[in-house]
Amino acid sequence: MIRADALTKQYGPLRAVDHISFTVQEGEVLGFLGPNGAGKTTTMRMIAGFVPPTSGHAEICGHSVEDDPTAAKRCLGYLPEGAPSYGEMTPRTFLRFIADIRGLKGESRRLRLDDVIGRLHLERVLDQRIETLSKGFRRRVGLAQAILHDPPVLILDEPTDGLDPNQKHEVRELINAMAKDKIIVISTHILEEVTAVCNRAIIISSGRIVADETPDALVRRSRYHNAVTLRFEQPAALREAAAALGALPGVDHVETDEAERAVTAFPKGAAHILTEVANLAGSRNWALEQVHLESGRMDEVFRSITEKEAA
């Protein structure tokens, strides 16, 4: 497992990370979320052994990051923020260099190199200088070095930053394929990443943990959970629809978005209002483009939690 115990990092008067504690078990994909400056990257760097904590302790697979760093790092694949590498090298020479550093030899070395090059589709840029690669390819080279030695623990800082939608999908599929027998921590500000690949999410704000739940549980905190949004063909119907929806027994209140030609009905408590909303729309013959049952909005939950903590 990964264990963080009261990790704290102080930079002069600034406390970037404030007594953060958590554990991550095999099979968990943990999304580590927070606004810019919340302490995500600093926490990842302390766990990976690249930044010493001011106080507290971290372990990887039972090895102390401070007292037994070599053993801890053998178990770790780390993609730092920005995917730094040696720009004058090609991906081929860089990955061979990483294989040497990781002690890979013989047939195992060849198989591992072929595997990561194929998985991350690096074949056509293998002999191009890294400094000339696109941001997306540099990110893929960084991810390749992190998984080259097939470690049991992966810490990935913004793994899909700079990738186009197809590349993001490929990387997420790769993470999902590796997840069953690894510990994976993904530090990200991309909320869709959490629902796409994570089975647990920690949100930090001002250096402290403010939420630790499954993504589904977080989404259920949203005020939009089980709300129903109707999008109309014509904006003229919005006022009448809002009044009619607001009069339904299970509806607490409604909100109108004229720009989107939409009305959202919010349920009272945990009421399920989709059926009565749909029946009303049918009886009134409203001309609709869409009726949508909201599962909840992660961005709204994230903003609510972090803004409350900041205040």
C-alpha positions in Angstrom: 0.0 0.0 0.0 0.8 3.7 0.0 0.7 5.2 3.4 0.9 8.9 4.2 1.0 9.8 7.9 0.6 13.5 8.9 2.6 14.7 5.9 3.4 18.4 6.3 5.5 20.8 4.1 6.4 24.2 5.2 8.0 26.8 3.0 8.9 29.7 5.3 5.6 31.1 6.5 3.6 29.1 3.9 2.2 25.7 4.9 1.7 24.1 1.6 0.6 20.7 3.0 -1.0 20.5 6.4 -0.9 17.1 8.2 -2.3 15.0 5.4 -2.9 11.3 6.2 -4.4 8.5 4.0 -3.7 5.0 2.7 -4.2 3.5 -0.7 -4.6 -0.2 -1.3 -4.0 -2.5 -4.2 -6.7 -2.2 -6.8 -7.5 1.4 -5.9 -7.2 4.2 -8.4 -7.2 7.3 -6.3 -8.0 10.7 -7.9 -6.1 13.4 -5.9 -8.0 16.7 -6.6 -7.7 20.3 -5.6 -7.5 23.8 -7.0 -4.2 25.3 -8.1 -2.0 25.8 -5.1 -3.9 23.3 -2.9 -0.8 21.1 -2.3 -1.5 18.3 -4.8 1.9 18.2 -6.5 3.8 18.8 -3.2 2.1 15.9 -1.6 2.9 13.6 -4.6 6.5 14.7 -4.5 6.8 13.9 -0.8 5.3 10.4 -1.3 7.6 9.8 -4.3 10.7 10.9 -2.3 11.5 13.9 -4.4 10.7 16.5 -1.7 11.4 15.8 2.0 8.5 16.5 4.3 8.9 19.1 7.1 7.2 16.5 9.3 5.3 13.3 8.9 6.0 10.0 7.2 5.4 8.2 3.9 5.7 4.5 3.0 5.5 2.6 -0.3 4.8 -1.1 -0.1 6.1 -1.1 3.5 9.3 0.8 2.7 9.9 4.1 4.4 10.4 6.8 1.7 12.7 8.7 4.1 14.6 5.7 5.7 14.7 3.2 2.8 14.3 5.4 -0.3 15.9 3.0 -2.8 13.6 0.1 -1.9 10.6 2.4 -1.9 11.4 3.8 -5.4 11.9 0.3 -6.8 8.2 -0.2 -6.2 7.3 3.1 -7.8 6.6 4.5 -11.2 6.4 8.3 -11.1 5.2 10.7 -13.8 6.0 14.2 -12.5 4.2 17.3 -13.4 5.2 18.4 -16.9 6.8 15.0 -17.7 10.4 16.3 -17.5 13.1 14.3 -19.5 16.3 14.9 -21.4 15.4 17.0 -24.4 18.5 16.2 -26.4 17.7 12.4 -26.2 15.3 10.5 -28.5 12.6 8.5 -26.9 14.5 5.3 -27.9 17.7 6.4 -26.1 15.8 7.8 -23.1 13.8 4.6 -22.5 16.9 2.5 -22.9 18.6 4.8 -20.3 15.6 4.3 -18.0 15.8 0.5 -18.5 19.5 0.6 -17.5 18.7 2.7 -14.4 15.9 0.2 -13.5 18.2 -2.8 -13.9 16.3 -4.4 -16.7 18.3 -7.0 -18.7 18.1 -9.5 -21.5 14.8 -10.7 -22.8 12.8 -9.0 -20.0 14.3 -5.7 -21.0 13.4 -6.2 -24.6 9.9 -7.3 -23.8 9.2 -4.3 -21.5 10.6 -1.8 -24.0 8.5 -3.3 -26.8 5.4 -3.3 -24.5 5.5 0.4 -23.4 6.5 1.6 -26.9 3.5 -0.2 -28.4 1.0 0.7 -25.7 1.8 4.4 -26.0 2.2 4.4 -29.8 5.7 5.9 -29.8 7.0 4.0 -32.8 6.9 6.9 -35.3 8.8 9.3 -33.0 11.4 6.9 -31.4 14.3 8.6 -33.2 13.2 12.2 -32.9 14.7 14.5 -30.3 12.4 14.8 -27.3 12.7 18.6 -27.3 11.1 18.7 -30.7 8.1 16.5 -29.8 4.6 17.8 -29.2 3.4 18.3 -25.7 1.2 15.2 -26.0 4.1 13.0 -27.2 6.4 14.2 -24.4 3.7 13.3 -22.0 3.5 9.8 -23.5 7.2 9.4 -23.3 7.0 10.4 -19.6 4.3 7.8 -19.0 6.3 5.2 -20.8 9.3 5.6 -18.4 6.9 5.5 -15.4 5.5 2.0 -16.3 8.6 0.6 -18.0 9.7 -1.6 -15.0 6.0 -2.7 -14.4 5.9 -1.2 -10.8 3.2 -2.1 -8.3 2.6 1.6 -7.5 2.1 4.4 -10.0 1.9 8.1 -9.1 0.8 10.1 -12.1 0.7 13.9 -11.9 -1.6 15.2 -14.6 -1.2 12.2 -16.9 -3.4 13.4 -19.7 -2.4 17.1 -19.7 -1.7 18.2 -23.3 -3.3 15.1 -24.9 -6.1 15.3 -27.5 -9.4 13.5 -26.8 -8.3 10.3 -28.6 -5.0 10.2 -26.7 -6.8 10.9 -23.4 -9.0 8.0 -24.1 -6.0 5.7 -24.9 -4.3 6.7 -21.6 -7.4 6.2 -19.6 -7.9 2.7 -21.1 -4.3 1.9 -20.2 -4.8 3.0 -16.6 -8.0 1.0 -16.4 -6.2 -2.1 -17.8 -3.4 -1.7 -15.2 -5.7 -0.9 -12.2 -6.7 -4.4 -11.1 -3.2 -5.3 -9.7 -1.6 -2.0 -9.0 -2.0 1.0 -6.7 -2.5 4.1 -8.9 -2.7 7.7 -7.6 -3.6 10.4 -10.2 -3.2 14.0 -9.3 -5.4 16.0 -11.6 -7.5 19.2 -12.0 -9.5 17.5 -14.8 -12.7 16.4 -13.1 -13.8 14.1 -15.9 -10.6 12.1 -15.3 -12.0 11.1 -11.8 -15.3 9.7 -13.1 -13.5 8.1 -16.1 -10.8 6.1 -14.2 -10.9 6.5 -10.4 -12.8 4.4 -7.8 -11.9 6.8 -5.0 -11.3 10.6 -4.8 -9.6 12.8 -2.3 -10.1 16.5 -2.5 -7.6 18.8 -0.8 -7.9 22.6 -0.3 -5.3 24.8 1.4 -3.1 21.8 2.1 -5.8 19.8 4.0 -8.1 16.9 3.0 -11.7 18.1 2.8 -13.3 15.0 1.2 -12.4 11.3 0.8 -15.2 9.4 -1.0 -16.0 7.4 -4.1 -16.7 9.6 -7.2 -20.4 8.4 -7.1 -20.7 9.5 -3.5 -19.3 12.9 -4.3 -21.6 13.4 -7.3 -24.6 12.5 -5.0 -23.6 15.5 -2.9 -24.5 17.8 -5.8 -27.7 19.8 -5.6 -28.3 18.6 -9.1 -28.6 14.9 -8.0 -31.9 13.6 -9.3 -32.9 16.9 -10.7 -34.6 16.9 -14.2 -33.6 19.3 -17.0 -35.9 20.0 -19.9 -34.5 21.7 -23.0 -37.2 23.4 -25.2 -37.3 24.0 -28.9 -38.5 27.5 -28.3 -37.6 29.9 -25.5 -41.1 31.3 -25.3 -42.4 28.2 -23.4 -39.9 28.6 -20.5 -42.0 30.8 -18.2 -45.1 28.7 -18.5 -43.1 25.5 -18.0 -41.3 26.8 -14.9 -44.6 27.7 -13.2 -46.1 24.4 -14.0 -43.1 22.4 -12.9 -42.8 24.4 -9.7 -46.3 23.4 -8.7 -45.6 19.6 -8.8 -45.7 18.0 -5.4 -42.2 16.5 -5.5 -40.5 19.7 -6.9 -38.7 22.0 -4.4 -37.9 24.7 -6.9 -37.0 25.4 -10.5 -34.2 27.3 -12.3 -34.4 28.7 -15.8 -31.5 29.1 -18.3 -32.8 31.2 -21.2 -29.5 31.0 -23.1 -29.9 27.1 -23.2 -33.7 27.2 -23.5 -33.8 25.0 -20.4 -35.7 24.6 -17.2 -34.3 22.4 -14.3 -36.7 21.1 -11.6 -35.0 20.2 -8.3 -36.6 17.5 -6.1 -37.6 17.8 -2.5 -35.2 15.8 -0.4 -34.5 12.5 -2.1 -37.7 12.5 -4.2 -37.6 10.9 -7.7 -39.4 13.3 -9.9 -38.6 12.1 -13.5 -41.9 10.4 -14.0 -44.1 13.2 -12.8 -42.1 15.7 -14.8 -42.3 13.6 -18.0 -46.1 13.1 -17.5 -46.6 16.8 -17.1 -44.6 17.5 -20.3 -46.6 15.0 -22.2 -49.9 16.3 -21.0 -49.0 19.9 -22.0 -47.5 18.8 -25.3 -44.4 20.8 -24.8 -42.0 20.8 -27.8 -38.8 19.4 -26.2 -35.4 18.7 -27.6 -34.3 16.8 -24.5 -35.4 15.5 -21.0 -32.4 14.8 -18.9 -32.2 13.2 -15.4 -29.2 14.7 -13.7 -26.9 12.3 -11.8 -25.1 15.3 -10.3 -22.3 17.6 -11.3 -18.8 17.0 -10.1 -17.7 20.5 -10.9 -20.4 22.0 -8.7 -19.5 19.7 -5.8 -15.8 20.4 -6.2 -16.4 24.2 -6.2 -18.7 24.0 -3.2 -16.3 22.0 -1.1 -13.1 24.0 -2.0 -14.8 27.4 -1.8 -16.2 26.6 1.6 -12.8 25.5 2.9 -11.1 28.6 1.5 -13.7 30.8 3.1 
